[in-house]
Amino acid sequence: MNILIKSARIVEPGSSYNGKVMDILIENGIITSIASKISPKKSIKTIEADNLHVSTGWLDMQVSFCDPGYEHKEDLSSGVKAAVAGGFTGVAVVSSTNPPIHSKAEVEYIKNKTAGSIVDVYPVGALSYKQEGKDISEMYDMHLAGAVAFSDDKKAIHDAGLLMRALLYAQNFGGVIMTHCDEKAISLEGKMNEGVTSTMLGLKGIPALAEEMMVNRNIFLAEYTKAPVHISNISTQKSVALIKQAKANGLKITASVNAYSIALDETALTGFDSNYKLNPPLRTKADIEALRNGIADGTIDAITSDHRPQDIESKDVEFDYASNGMIGLESAFGLINSNREKIKLETIIKALTVNPRNILKLAQPKVAEGQEANLTLFNPDSEWMFEKKAIQSKSANTPFIGTTFKGKVLGIVNKKQFKGIV
């Protein structure tokens, strides 16, 4: 693959090229030259676009590709297509499959099936056997097979002793533990955020306390074990405050937020559209403000799409019975960029590139000569409409069809391949 990217503004915090408009020459998948002007050769494909920006390839830490077991919702092939359309060169797939990713067999299945893909697909192994929350899974075997982290996905670990032992055990081989925080004894069968809107709609609420109590517990466990803990899916103002204090105390805590949590508040549910039924639920405007501030000041390290495909039978039902989740890969950047307000573009890109790879202990690509090209091309100011006909996922469970976003993905470069619209 030989391509020349013309007049691209490089967005790479910490790089000497950051903010500069440069030509980038890629030959056989390697960045061979970066200069203010490179004369193209006839044999090289040239990529040009208005307001072209380039960063290292984006990585989504939390996507569901439903494969194996739920391929009618999504499979690895369609999931990769959605990732490409969203500008992601890497994704970490959650363990909620059937069977769950709880042994090296499932890890190897995912790695083998996606080996030739332009997108790097990283399996996240289950923390507990069969995600049952009773016994530690075969973490070390999965680590050797290629699992990049361990989590029971949206099933919170209620047994504090189990999580403590997992944290201690994982330190022996550098395993990464990711936790979802939801105290079921408090959230019970809630359908949305507990508050004025839930009361008005007559829907059982999920108190913010259910998340915050477990965030606090997991911080205590991190302190006791001296182990790193990643807290996924945070959604409340107090969760941000707890994590900020934990970091100030020197604990090895990292956190991520879902893109929709910084864009939508609980009032979106007034029409009972099941596409807004999510876990964690949409919270208040005050929570959104706190989450955005948490991204801006570095309290929140990463932003995820939380891509959750659901078939029509799972969503086109009464709100109480609808499954949680929306597809998110293809709309993620547009949603984030359209709602970042005072958050710098560099901060958003860092939350999509450097920080996720640091958390998962993955090699960091660079926009530098001699480096293998792993890049995302985009225009942060371009407006575009999210149309159903353009969706690459097998599912279409999203409330954003027909929405105009600001910030368009133009293509990705990875593993000696280029896919894009320019």
VOPAGU-2260 file (C-alpha; in pm, 1 decimal, decimal comma):
REM VOPAGU-2260
SITE   aa  ch    i         X         Y         Z
SITE  MET   A    0       0,0       0,0       0,0
SITE  ASN   A    1     150,9     329,4    -116,3
SITE  ILE   A    2     -40,6     652,1     -47,0
SITE  LEU   A    3      32,6    1020,4      -6,4
SITE  ILE   A    4    -182,5    1217,9     236,0
SITE  LYS   A    5    -175,6    1583,9     130,9
SITE  SER   A    6    -201,1    1890,2     353,8
SITE  ALA   A    7    -327,2    1717,4     667,7
SITE  ARG   A    8    -330,3    1886,7    1006,6
SITE  ILE   A    9    -173,0    1641,9    1250,9
SITE  VAL   A   10    -345,8    1602,2    1587,1
SITE  GLU   A   11    -112,3    1413,7    1817,8
SITE  PRO   A   12     -62,8    1561,0    2166,0
SITE  GLY   A   13     302,5    1554,3    2263,1
SITE  SER   A   14     432,1    1522,1    1908,2
SITE  SER   A   15     653,7    1783,6    1744,5
SITE  TYR   A   16     414,1    1765,3    1448,7
SITE  ASN   A   17     105,7    1842,1    1657,5
SITE  GLY   A   18    -101,2    2118,8    1497,9
SITE  LYS   A   19     113,3    2134,5    1183,3
SITE  VAL   A   20     -20,5    2089,3     830,0
SITE  MET   A   21     199,6    1832,4     657,0
SITE  ASP   A   22     215,4    1583,9     371,2
SITE  ILE   A   23     252,7    1222,9     484,3
SITE  LEU   A   24     401,1     959,8     254,9
SITE  ILE   A   25     322,1     596,4     330,8
SITE  GLU   A   26     503,7     319,9     143,8
SITE  ASN   A   27     431,1     -46,9     200,8
SITE  GLY   A   28     244,2      46,1     516,3
SITE  ILE   A   29     532,8     248,2     667,1
SITE  ILE   A   30     541,9     627,1     708,5
SITE  THR   A   31     854,4     709,9     509,5
SITE  SER   A   32     832,8    1087,5     493,9
SITE  ILE   A   33     656,9    1377,3     665,4
SITE  ALA   A   34     718,2    1718,5     511,9
SITE  SER   A   35     546,9    2045,2     427,6
SITE  LYS   A   36     535,6    1940,6      63,4
SITE  ILE   A   37     599,5    1602,3     -97,0
SITE  SER   A   38     574,2    1563,7    -473,7
SITE  PRO   A   39     354,8    1261,8    -554,5
SITE  LYS   A   40     464,8     980,7    -779,3
SITE  LYS   A   41     235,5     841,4   -1045,5
SITE  SER   A   42     216,6     504,4    -874,3
SITE  ILE   A   43      99,8     648,4    -543,5
SITE  LYS   A   44    -261,3     711,1    -448,8
SITE  THR   A   45    -307,0    1069,4    -329,2
SITE  ILE   A   46    -556,9    1155,7     -54,1
SITE  GLU   A   47    -677,2    1514,5     -43,1
SITE  ALA   A   48    -975,6    1674,8     132,6
SITE  ASP   A   49   -1085,9    2009,4     271,4
SITE  ASN   A   50    -980,9    2066,2     633,6
SITE  LEU   A   51    -819,6    1722,6     644,7
SITE  HIS   A   52    -701,8    1618,7     990,7
SITE  VAL   A   53    -505,6    1307,0    1081,4
SITE  SER   A   54    -435,6    1141,1    1414,2
SITE  THR   A   55    -311,0     804,7    1527,2
SITE  GLY   A   56    -582,2     542,0    1485,6
SITE  TRP   A   57    -873,4     557,9    1727,9
SITE  LEU   A   58    -933,3     272,6    1970,3
SITE  ASP   A   59   -1271,7     191,5    2124,1
SITE  MET   A   60   -1234,2       8,6    2456,5
SITE  GLN   A   61   -1591,0    -121,2    2473,1
SITE  VAL   A   62   -1785,2    -269,5    2183,1
SITE  SER   A   63   -2013,6    -569,0    2151,4
SITE  PHE   A   64   -1983,7    -770,9    1830,5
SITE  CYS   A   65   -2219,7   -1044,7    1959,7
SITE  ASP   A   66   -2006,3   -1318,4    1805,0
SITE  PRO   A   67   -2018,0   -1604,7    1890,8
SITE  GLY   A   68   -2379,9   -1675,0    1976,0
SITE  TYR   A   69   -2579,3   -1368,4    1876,5
SITE  GLU   A   70   -2473,7   -1323,7    1516,1
SITE  HIS   A   71   -2826,1   -1219,0    1414,7
SITE  LYS   A   72   -2751,7    -888,4    1593,0
SITE  GLU   A   73   -2389,5    -846,0    1482,3
SITE  ASP   A   74   -2094,5   -1059,6    1383,8
SITE  LEU   A   75   -1724,1    -994,5    1369,1
SITE  SER   A   76   -1734,9    -904,5     999,1
SITE  SER   A   77   -2020,4    -653,8    1023,8
SITE  GLY   A   78   -1877,0    -515,3    1347,7
SITE  VAL   A   79   -1546,3    -445,7    1176,1
SITE  LYS   A   80   -1731,1    -262,6     896,2
SITE  ALA   A   81   -1904,6     -46,7    1155,4
SITE  ALA   A   82   -1569,2      25,8    1321,4
SITE  VAL   A   83   -1417,4     132,6     988,3
SITE  ALA   A   84   -1711,7     363,1     921,3
SITE  GLY   A   85   -1664,5     513,0    1267,5
SITE  GLY   A   86   -1292,5     578,8    1216,4
SITE  PHE   A   87   -1163,7     315,2    1457,0
SITE  THR   A   88    -851,4     116,0    1374,9
SITE  GLY   A   89    -885,3     -84,1    1697,2
SITE  VAL   A   90   -1167,3    -215,9    1915,1
SITE  ALA   A   91   -1182,1    -416,7    2236,2
SITE  VAL   A   92   -1476,2    -658,1    2222,5
SITE  VAL   A   93   -1662,4    -733,7    2544,4
SITE  SER   A   94   -1707,4   -1081,3    2686,9
SITE  SER   A   95   -2089,8   -1097,7    2669,3
SITE  THR   A   96   -2116,5   -1356,9    2395,9
SITE  ASN   A   97   -2262,7   -1708,4    2397,4
SITE  PRO   A   98   -2062,1   -1875,3    2528,1
SITE  PRO   A   99   -1892,9   -1582,9    2702,7
SITE  ILE   A  100   -1527,5   -1516,1    2630,9
SITE  HIS   A  101   -1417,8   -1710,8    2938,8
SITE  SER   A  102   -1144,5   -1940,8    2805,5
SITE  LYS   A  103    -861,5   -1932,4    2554,7
SITE  ALA   A  104   -1084,1   -2106,1    2296,2
SITE  GLU   A  105   -1308,4   -1799,8    2261,3
SITE  VAL   A  106   -1010,6   -1562,4    2264,4
SITE  GLU   A  107    -842,0   -1757,1    1986,2
SITE  TYR   A  108   -1168,3   -1774,5    1789,4
SITE  ILE   A  109   -1196,7   -1395,9    1783,0
SITE  LYS   A  110    -830,5   -1338,1    1704,4
SITE  ASN   A  111    -820,4   -1596,5    1425,9
SITE  LYS   A  112   -1141,7   -1477,8    1265,2
SITE  THR   A  113   -1026,1   -1114,3    1251,4
SITE  ALA   A  114    -657,7   -1171,5    1177,2
SITE  GLY   A  115    -666,4   -1020,8     827,6
SITE  SER   A  116    -893,2    -728,7     914,6
SITE  ILE   A  117    -792,7    -365,7     876,6
SITE  VAL   A  118    -923,1    -318,2    1231,9
SITE  ASP   A  119    -730,8    -462,0    1526,8
SITE  VAL   A  120    -985,2    -662,0    1729,0
SITE  TYR   A  121    -882,4    -722,7    2090,8
SITE  PRO   A  122   -1077,7    -973,2    2302,6
SITE  VAL   A  123   -1169,1    -883,8    2660,5
SITE  GLY   A  124   -1197,4   -1200,6    2866,0
SITE  ALA   A  125   -1461,5   -1258,1    3130,4
SITE  LEU   A  126   -1339,2   -1190,7    3481,7
SITE  SER   A  127   -1551,4   -1468,6    3629,3
SITE  TYR   A  128   -1619,2   -1813,4    3487,3
SITE  LYS   A  129   -1921,2   -1792,0    3253,9
SITE  GLN   A  130   -1975,2   -1438,7    3388,5
SITE  GLU   A  131   -2148,9   -1597,7    3686,4
SITE  GLY   A  132   -1966,3   -1389,8    3945,2
SITE  LYS   A  133   -1865,5   -1693,3    4151,8
SITE  ASP   A  134   -1518,8   -1810,5    4047,0
SITE  ILE   A  135   -1225,8   -1642,8    3874,2
SITE  SER   A  136   -1204,2   -1732,1    3507,1
SITE  GLU   A  137    -900,1   -1881,2    3333,4
SITE  MET   A  138    -744,0   -1536,7    3323,2
SITE  TYR   A  139    -382,4   -1633,7    3271,8
SITE  ASP   A  140    -461,9   -1875,3    2987,1
SITE  MET   A  141    -668,6   -1606,2    2818,8
SITE  HIS   A  142    -391,2   -1352,8    2872,4
SITE  LEU   A  143    -143,2   -1582,4    2697,2
SITE  ALA   A  144    -393,0   -1634,8    2413,3
SITE  GLY   A  145    -429,0   -1259,7    2359,5
SITE  ALA   A  146    -696,5   -1120,6    2591,6
SITE  VAL   A  147    -611,4    -755,8    2663,9
SITE  ALA   A  148    -825,7    -716,8    2976,7
SITE  PHE   A  149   -1079,7    -890,4    3198,0
SITE  SER   A  150   -1433,6    -780,6    3272,9
SITE  ASP   A  151   -1781,3    -925,4    3314,5
SITE  ASP   A  152   -1898,7    -640,5    3094,3
SITE  LYS   A  153   -2224,2    -488,3    3225,1
SITE  LYS   A  154   -2252,1    -752,8    3496,6
SITE  ALA   A  155   -2108,4    -584,6    3802,5
SITE  ILE   A  156   -1895,3    -801,5    4031,9
SITE  HIS   A  157   -2101,0    -807,2    4351,4
SITE  ASP   A  158   -1868,3   -1039,4    4541,3
SITE  ALA   A  159   -1605,4    -799,2    4674,3
SITE  GLY   A  160   -1381,9   -1090,5    4772,6
SITE  LEU   A  161   -1387,2   -1226,6    4417,8
SITE  LEU   A  162   -1284,6    -890,3    4272,9
SITE  MET   A  163   -1014,3    -850,3    4538,2
SITE  ARG   A  164    -866,5   -1191,8    4451,8
SITE  ALA   A  165    -885,4   -1114,0    4079,4
SITE  LEU   A  166    -698,0    -787,4    4133,4
SITE  LEU   A  167    -425,6    -961,7    4332,0
SITE  TYR   A  168    -397,7   -1247,5    4083,8
SITE  ALA   A  169    -385,6   -1025,3    3774,8
SITE  GLN   A  170     -85,2    -836,8    3910,5
SITE  ASN   A  171     124,9   -1151,8    3868,0
SITE  PHE   A  172     107,3   -1124,1    3489,2
SITE  GLY   A  173       9,5    -761,1    3429,4
SITE  GLY   A  174    -357,4    -830,9    3362,3
SITE  VAL   A  175    -595,4    -537,7    3326,0
SITE  ILE   A  176    -920,0    -541,0    3526,8
SITE  MET   A  177   -1218,7    -337,6    3407,2
SITE  THR   A  178   -1529,0    -299,1    3623,3
SITE  HIS   A  179   -1888,4    -188,8    3567,1
SITE  CYS   A  180   -2042,3     -33,4    3877,6
SITE  ASP   A  181   -2404,6    -107,5    3960,4
SITE  GLU   A  182   -2526,5    -218,5    4302,8
SITE  LYS   A  183   -2823,0    -435,7    4202,4
SITE  ALA   A  184   -2966,5    -435,5    4554,7
SITE  ILE   A  185   -3030,2     -64,6    4495,7
SITE  SER   A  186   -3093,0     -39,0    4120,3
SITE  LEU   A  187   -3312,1    -352,7    4122,0
SITE  GLU   A  188   -3519,3    -360,0    3800,3
SITE  GLY   A  189   -3499,5      12,8    3731,5
SITE  LYS   A  190   -3560,1     134,7    3377,1
SITE  MET   A  191   -3414,6     486,7    3380,6
SITE  ASN   A  192   -3246,5     741,6    3605,2
SITE  GLU   A  193   -3432,2     802,1    3930,1
SITE  GLY   A  194   -3560,2    1156,9    3948,7
SITE  VAL   A  195   -3834,2    1397,1    3846,7
SITE  THR   A  196   -3854,6    1256,2    3492,6
SITE  SER   A  197   -3889,6     894,1    3606,1
SITE  THR   A  198   -4165,6     998,3    3845,2
SITE  MET   A  199   -4344,6    1191,4    3573,1
SITE  LEU   A  200   -4322,6     897,6    3330,5
SITE  GLY   A  201   -4417,9     638,4    3591,1
SITE  LEU   A  202   -4101,3     436,4    3530,9
SITE  LYS   A  203   -3901,3     269,9    3808,1
SITE  GLY   A  204   -3584,7     465,8    3864,5
SITE  ILE   A  205   -3219,5     367,7    3900,0
SITE  PRO   A  206   -3060,7     583,2    4172,3
SITE  ALA   A  207   -2719,8     736,1    4103,3
SITE  LEU   A  208   -2628,8     584,1    4440,0
SITE  ALA   A  209   -2626,2     234,5    4284,3
SITE  GLU   A  210   -2329,5     334,5    4069,0
SITE  GLU   A  211   -2154,4     554,3    4321,0
SITE  MET   A  212   -2151,1     299,5    4605,2
SITE  MET   A  213   -1977,7      44,9    4385,7
SITE  VAL   A  214   -1736,4     301,0    4242,4
SITE  ASN   A  215   -1637,8     379,8    4600,3
SITE  ARG   A  216   -1606,3      10,7    4690,4
SITE  ASN   A  217   -1385,1     -59,2    4390,8
SITE  ILE   A  218   -1165,0     236,0    4479,1
SITE  PHE   A  219   -1123,0      87,8    4828,3
SITE  LEU   A  220   -1026,4    -246,0    4671,4
SITE  ALA   A  221    -773,5     -74,8    4446,3
SITE  GLU   A  222    -622,8      94,7    4751,9
SITE  TYR   A  223    -608,2    -229,8    4951,3
SITE  THR   A  224    -457,6    -441,2    4670,4
SITE  LYS   A  225    -239,9    -160,9    4529,6
SITE  ALA   A  226    -366,2    -277,2    4191,1
SITE  PRO   A  227    -476,3     -73,0    3889,5
SITE  VAL   A  228    -852,2     -68,6    3831,8
SITE  HIS   A  229   -1036,6      67,3    3529,5
SITE  ILE   A  230   -1390,0     188,4    3602,4
SITE  SER   A  231   -1608,7     175,0    3292,5
SITE  ASN   A  232   -1936,8     348,5    3207,4
SITE  ILE   A  233   -1933,7     619,0    3470,9
SITE  SER   A  234   -2238,2     841,9    3444,4
SITE  THR   A  235   -2284,3    1055,8    3755,9
SITE  GLN   A  236   -2142,8    1372,9    3903,3
SITE  LYS   A  237   -2039,4    1202,8    4226,5
SITE  SER   A  238   -1862,9     918,5    4040,5
SITE  VAL   A  239   -1645,3    1180,3    3872,7
SITE  ALA   A  240   -1569,2    1339,1    4210,9
SITE  LEU   A  241   -1481,2    1003,6    4368,4
SITE  ILE   A  242   -1245,4     911,9    4084,9
SITE  LYS   A  243   -1084,3    1255,7    4086,8
SITE  GLN   A  244   -1011,5    1223,3    4459,9
SITE  ALA   A  245    -880,1     868,6    4416,9
SITE  LYS   A  246    -635,9     987,7    4151,8
SITE  ALA   A  247    -529,1    1276,7    4374,5
SITE  ASN   A  248    -457,9    1019,4    4645,9
SITE  GLY   A  249    -220,6     839,6    4410,3
SITE  LEU   A  250    -435,0     534,4    4337,9
SITE  LYS   A  251    -404,2     356,3    4003,8
SITE  ILE   A  252    -756,9     438,6    3891,4
SITE  THR   A  253    -862,7     504,9    3532,6
SITE  ALA   A  254   -1212,0     567,9    3401,0
SITE  SER   A  255   -1411,9     579,4    3080,4
SITE  VAL   A  256   -1745,0     728,8    2981,8
SITE  ASN   A  257   -1982,8     633,6    2702,7
SITE  ALA   A  258   -2031,8     890,7    2425,8
SITE  TYR   A  259   -2407,7     911,3    2478,2
SITE  SER   A  260   -2359,4     995,5    2847,2
SITE  ILE   A  261   -2202,4    1330,5    2759,9
SITE  ALA   A  262   -2467,1    1414,9    2500,1
SITE  LEU   A  263   -2810,0    1301,3    2622,1
SITE  ASP   A  264   -2997,3    1354,9    2947,1
SITE  GLU   A  265   -3292,0    1169,2    3100,2
SITE  THR   A  266   -3555,4    1391,2    2935,1
SITE  ALA   A  267   -3483,1    1211,8    2604,8
SITE  LEU   A  268   -3700,6     927,2    2736,4
SITE  THR   A  269   -4021,9    1130,7    2748,8
SITE  GLY   A  270   -4128,4     976,0    2418,4
SITE  PHE   A  271   -4065,9     621,7    2549,4
SITE  ASP   A  272   -3828,8     549,0    2258,6
SITE  SER   A  273   -3659,5     223,9    2362,7
SITE  ASN   A  274   -3343,5     323,6    2176,0
SITE  TYR   A  275   -3277,3     556,6    2469,2
SITE  LYS   A  276   -3300,1     268,9    2716,6
SITE  LEU   A  277   -2937,7     225,4    2818,7
SITE  ASN   A  278   -2712,6      90,4    3091,4
SITE  PRO   A  279   -2602,7     305,6    3263,4
SITE  PRO   A  280   -2916,8     513,3    3212,9
SITE  LEU   A  281   -2918,5     867,2    3081,4
SITE  ARG   A  282   -2870,5    1096,5    3380,2
SITE  THR   A  283   -2925,4    1468,0    3448,9
SITE  LYS   A  284   -2789,0    1780,5    3283,2
SITE  ALA   A  285   -2574,7    1836,7    3593,3
SITE  ASP   A  286   -2423,5    1490,1    3548,7
SITE  ILE   A  287   -2349,2    1565,0    3182,5
SITE  GLU   A  288   -2171,5    1886,4    3281,1
SITE  ALA   A  289   -1962,2    1699,6    3538,0
SITE  LEU   A  290   -1870,8    1428,0    3287,0
SITE  ARG   A  291   -1761,0    1684,1    3029,8
SITE  ASN   A  292   -1553,0    1864,0    3291,2
SITE  GLY   A  293   -1406,0    1527,1    3389,8
SITE  ILE   A  294   -1290,5    1468,7    3033,9
SITE  ALA   A  295   -1151,3    1820,4    3006,0
SITE  ASP   A  296    -944,4    1799,4    3325,6
SITE  GLY   A  297    -824,7    1440,9    3272,0
SITE  THR   A  298   -1027,0    1273,4    3546,2
SITE  ILE   A  299   -1194,4    1063,3    3275,2
SITE  ASP   A  300    -930,6     898,7    3061,1
SITE  ALA   A  301   -1121,5     744,3    2771,1
SITE  ILE   A  302   -1444,8     776,2    2574,5
SITE  THR   A  303   -1616,0     466,8    2437,1
SITE  SER   A  304   -1900,9     412,4    2193,0
SITE  ASP   A  305   -2051,7     128,0    2399,1
SITE  HIS   A  306   -2166,4     -18,3    2066,0
SITE  ARG   A  307   -2456,0    -254,9    2161,3
SITE  PRO   A  308   -2642,1    -398,1    1863,5
SITE  GLN   A  309   -2994,7    -524,0    1934,6
SITE  ASP   A  310   -3233,9    -683,8    1686,8
SITE  ILE   A  311   -3580,7    -537,8    1631,2
SITE  GLU   A  312   -3743,2    -803,8    1851,9
SITE  SER   A  313   -3534,3    -676,4    2144,6
SITE  LYS   A  314   -3623,2    -309,8    2096,3
SITE  ASP   A  315   -3965,8    -290,3    1928,0
SITE  VAL   A  316   -4149,7    -390,6    2245,1
SITE  GLU   A  317   -4295,7    -213,3    2549,1
SITE  PHE   A  318   -4031,9       6,1    2710,0
SITE  ASP   A  319   -4018,5    -204,3    3028,2
SITE  TYR   A  320   -3929,3    -516,1    2828,9
SITE  ALA   A  321   -3684,9    -364,0    2579,5
SITE  SER   A  322   -3317,1    -458,0    2598,3
SITE  ASN   A  323   -3058,9    -196,2    2689,0
SITE  GLY   A  324   -2818,7     -46,1    2437,9
SITE  MET   A  325   -2771,2     131,7    2107,7
SITE  ILE   A  326   -2526,4      94,3    1822,1
SITE  GLY   A  327   -2258,0     357,2    1853,9
SITE  LEU   A  328   -1942,2     303,6    1651,9
SITE  GLU   A  329   -2051,8     487,9    1339,7
SITE  SER   A  330   -2195,6     789,2    1520,1
SITE  ALA   A  331   -1942,8     808,0    1806,4
SITE  PHE   A  332   -1709,5    1079,4    1682,8
SITE  GLY   A  333   -1990,3    1294,1    1545,8
SITE  LEU   A  334   -2175,4    1264,9    1876,5
SITE  ILE   A  335   -1867,6    1342,1    2086,6
SITE  ASN   A  336   -1743,7    1626,2    1867,1
SITE  SER   A  337   -2089,0    1784,8    1845,5
SITE  ASN   A  338   -2115,0    1791,7    2225,4
SITE  ARG   A  339   -1763,0    1868,8    2340,5
SITE  GLU   A  340   -1821,4    2243,6    2394,1
SITE  LYS   A  341   -1519,7    2364,6    2594,9
SITE  ILE   A  342   -1327,6    2037,0    2560,2
SITE  LYS   A  343   -1030,9    2078,1    2325,7
SITE  LEU   A  344   -1014,9    1861,3    2014,7
SITE  GLU   A  345    -672,3    1739,6    2129,1
SITE  THR   A  346    -824,8    1616,7    2454,2
SITE  ILE   A  347   -1093,2    1422,8    2266,9
SITE  ILE   A  348    -834,9    1264,3    2038,1
SITE  LYS   A  349    -618,8    1169,8    2336,8
SITE  ALA   A  350    -924,9    1001,5    2493,9
SITE  LEU   A  351    -968,8     801,7    2172,4
SITE  THR   A  352    -604,4     712,0    2108,0
SITE  VAL   A  353    -325,8     740,8    2366,1
SITE  ASN   A  354    -523,0     684,6    2685,0
SITE  PRO   A  355    -715,2     369,3    2582,1
SITE  ARG   A  356    -393,5     205,1    2464,0
SITE  ASN   A  357    -213,9     302,4    2783,2
SITE  ILE   A  358    -490,5     148,3    2991,9
SITE  LEU   A  359    -487,8    -174,6    2788,6
SITE  LYS   A  360    -105,3    -178,2    2774,0
SITE  LEU   A  361     -98,6    -176,9    2395,6
SITE  ALA   A  362     175,6     -41,3    2172,2
SITE  GLN   A  363     129,1     324,3    2082,5
SITE  PRO   A  364     127,9     411,0    1711,2
SITE  LYS   A  365     290,2     741,2    1615,5
SITE  VAL   A  366     264,1     986,7    1331,4
SITE  ALA   A  367     637,7     971,7    1269,4
SITE  GLU   A  368     879,5     860,2    1002,9
SITE  GLY   A  369     969,2     492,9    1024,3
SITE  GLN   A  370     647,9     403,6    1205,5
SITE  GLU   A  371     384,6     164,0    1077,2
SITE  ALA   A  372      88,8     369,9     959,4
SITE  ASN   A  373    -205,4     340,7    1197,7
SITE  LEU   A  374    -408,7     653,1    1127,2
SITE  THR   A  375    -756,6     802,3    1132,4
SITE  LEU   A  376    -846,6    1074,8     882,3
SITE  PHE   A  377   -1126,8    1317,4     966,6
SITE  ASN   A  378   -1272,0    1666,8     931,5
SITE  PRO   A  379   -1380,5    1801,2    1272,2
SITE  ASP   A  380   -1589,3    2081,6    1120,1
SITE  SER   A  381   -1777,7    1894,2     847,1
SITE  GLU   A  382   -2150,8    1850,0     904,1
SITE  TRP   A  383   -2322,4    1531,3     790,3
SITE  MET   A  384   -2646,8    1343,9     843,3
SITE  PHE   A  385   -2654,0     997,8     997,6
SITE  GLU   A  386   -2868,9     797,5     756,9
SITE  LYS   A  387   -3007,4     448,1     804,9
SITE  LYS   A  388   -2905,3     337,9     455,4
SITE  ALA   A  389   -2539,5     407,0     539,4
SITE  ILE   A  390   -2531,1     197,4     857,9
SITE  GLN   A  391   -2278,5     -86,1     833,3
SITE  SER   A  392   -2386,9    -267,1    1149,3
SITE  LYS   A  393   -2641,0    -548,4    1117,0
SITE  SER   A  394   -2861,3    -363,2    1365,0
SITE  ALA   A  395   -3011,7     -16,0    1356,1
SITE  ASN   A  396   -3104,1      40,6    1720,8
SITE  THR   A  397   -3011,7     406,1    1742,7
SITE  PRO   A  398   -3211,0     722,6    1804,1
SITE  PHE   A  399   -2973,6     924,8    1586,6
SITE  ILE   A  400   -3103,6     833,9    1240,0
SITE  GLY   A  401   -3169,4    1166,6    1069,0
SITE  THR   A  402   -2945,9    1358,7    1311,4
SITE  THR   A  403   -2692,7    1606,6    1174,8
SITE  PHE   A  404   -2353,4    1575,9    1341,0
SITE  LYS   A  405   -2045,5    1795,6    1327,9
SITE  GLY   A  406   -1726,2    1599,7    1267,4
SITE  LYS   A  407   -1691,9    1347,3     988,1
SITE  VAL   A  408   -1462,6    1047,7     950,8
SITE  LEU   A  409   -1287,8    1034,9     612,9
SITE  GLY   A  410   -1095,3     708,5     637,9
SITE  ILE   A  411    -850,0     488,8     823,1
SITE  VAL   A  412    -507,3     345,9     747,5
SITE  ASN   A  413    -386,6      31,6     923,9
SITE  LYS   A  414    -204,4    -294,4     850,5
SITE  LYS   A  415    -103,9    -183,6     502,1
SITE  GLN   A  416    -464,8    -108,3     410,7
SITE  PHE   A  417    -666,6     208,0     348,0
SITE  LYS   A  418   -1043,7     240,9     358,7
SITE  GLY   A  419   -1227,1     567,7     328,7
SITE  ILE   A  420   -1433,5     811,1     127,6
SITE  VAL   A  421   -1146,7    1027,4      -0,4
